[in-house]
Amino acid sequence: MGGIIWVIIVGFVAGIIARLLSPGPNNPNGFILTTVLGIAGAFLATFIGQAIGHYGPEQGAGFITATIGALVVLFIWNRLVAARVIPDIGNR
């Protein structure tokens, strides 16, 4: 249980850092959406790290890996918005 809380906290911070590192017109606006994408990136980084054996079953991704995961999720978000697969919530 502590591992999941750690991933959420790290993902929260990683989402904010990823948003600052990846400025652009299709960035998700809003505090909640940015942190949700960061948390998704942290879970992605944790899953991939555990799948390749870098992390143990009860370990979560660190800040750097979670930030990289958040950047990947943010990149996917940007491509989906650019292709108009999902609406751009910030431009209404």
Secondary structure, DSSP 8 states (H G I E B T S, - for coil): -HHHHHHHHHHHHHHHHHHHHS-STT---SHHHHHHHHHHHHHHHHHHHHHTTSS-TT----HHHHHHHHHHHHHHHHHHHHTTSS--TT--
